Amino acid sequence: MADSILRLYHAALDCRHDDPSTSRTARLLRSGRSKMAKKLAEEAVEVVIDAMHGDRESVIKESADLIYNLVVLWVSAGIRPDDVWREMDRRERLLGIAEKVPKKQLDETFRRKVVVLEGRRVRKRR
């Protein structure tokens, strides 16, 4: 998966100077970040709607569109896939692969203790 995203990233980089009349990626990159962000949000909403309707095939297709639009936004913002992978690695070290970092950053030691305790409570309730 990471290889596919990296190839997509490099392809989008290569499209920066292409003719916008023949390249959708070049057109999107020239449209500005707010337009790219809006397109990304639209694709995310489409994934959500299709998921709510249980339309597996549409979720797959719209997810690919979502990833495409995310990568194009990364190119525009000067973000490399490696930047994102490093952040994901950092979060995994702090919380584990399936956890999202809380909005309010706590010190690393305290956060680990909270996650362990929360995990125990959840298991006991089930």
C-alpha positions in Angstrom: 0.0 0.0 0.0 2.7 2.5 1.0 4.5 1.7 -2.4 1.3 2.5 -4.3 0.9 5.8 -2.4 4.5 6.6 -3.1 4.1 5.9 -6.8 0.9 8.0 -6.8 2.8 10.8 -5.0 5.6 10.8 -7.6 3.1 10.7 -10.5 1.3 13.7 -9.0 4.6 15.5 -8.6 5.3 14.9 -12.2 2.0 16.3 -13.3 2.6 19.7 -11.7 3.8 21.2 -15.0 1.5 19.3 -17.3 -1.2 21.0 -19.3 -4.4 21.4 -17.1 -6.6 20.8 -20.2 -5.2 17.3 -20.5 -4.3 16.4 -16.9 -6.9 16.3 -14.1 -4.1 16.3 -11.6 -2.5 19.4 -13.1 -5.9 21.1 -13.1 -6.5 20.2 -9.5 -3.0 21.3 -8.4 -3.6 24.7 -10.1 -7.0 25.1 -8.5 -5.6 26.1 -5.1 -5.5 24.3 -1.8 -9.0 25.3 -0.7 -10.5 23.7 -3.8 -8.3 20.6 -3.2 -9.4 20.5 0.4 -13.0 20.8 -0.6 -12.6 17.9 -3.1 -11.0 15.8 -0.4 -13.9 16.5 1.9 -16.4 15.6 -0.8 -14.7 12.3 -1.4 -14.7 11.5 2.3 -18.4 12.2 2.5 -19.0 9.9 -0.4 -17.1 7.1 1.4 -19.2 7.7 4.5 -22.5 7.7 2.6 -21.6 4.5 0.7 -20.4 2.8 3.9 -23.7 3.7 5.6 -25.6 2.2 2.7 -23.5 -1.0 2.9 -22.2 -0.5 -0.7 -18.9 -2.3 -0.4 -17.8 -1.8 -4.0 -18.6 1.9 -3.9 -16.6 2.3 -0.6 -13.6 0.7 -2.3 -13.8 3.0 -5.4 -14.5 6.2 -3.4 -11.7 5.3 -1.0 -9.3 5.2 -3.9 -10.6 8.6 -5.0 -10.1 9.9 -1.4 -6.5 8.7 -1.3 -5.8 10.2 -4.7 -7.2 13.6 -3.6 -5.2 13.4 -0.3 -2.0 12.7 -2.1 -2.6 15.6 -4.5 -3.2 17.9 -1.4 0.1 16.6 0.1 1.9 17.6 -3.1 0.5 21.0 -3.0 1.3 21.5 0.7 4.9 20.2 0.3 4.2 17.1 2.4 5.9 13.8 1.5 4.5 10.4 2.3 7.5 9.8 4.5 6.5 12.8 6.6 3.1 11.0 7.3 4.7 7.6 7.8 7.0 9.1 10.5 4.1 10.6 12.3 2.2 7.3 12.1 5.3 5.5 13.5 5.5 8.0 16.3 1.9 7.5 17.2 2.3 3.7 17.2 5.2 4.0 19.6 3.0 6.2 21.9 -0.3 4.4 21.7 -0.3 1.4 19.5 -1.3 1.1 15.9 -5.1 1.4 16.4 -5.1 4.5 18.6 -5.6 8.1 17.6 -3.5 10.7 19.4 -5.7 12.9 21.7 -6.1 16.5 20.7 -4.5 17.6 23.9 -1.0 16.3 24.1 -0.1 14.6 27.4 3.4 13.6 28.3 4.3 10.2 26.9 4.6 8.4 30.2 1.1 9.5 31.5 -0.5 8.7 28.1 0.7 5.1 28.2 -0.7 4.5 31.6 -4.1 5.9 30.6 -4.3 3.7 27.5 -3.5 0.6 29.5 -6.1 1.3 32.2 -8.7 2.2 29.6 -8.1 -1.0 27.7 -8.6 -3.0 30.9 -11.9 -1.3 31.7 -13.2 -2.0 28.2 -12.3 -5.7 28.4 -14.0 -6.1 31.8 -17.3 -4.6 30.6 -17.6 -6.9 27.6 
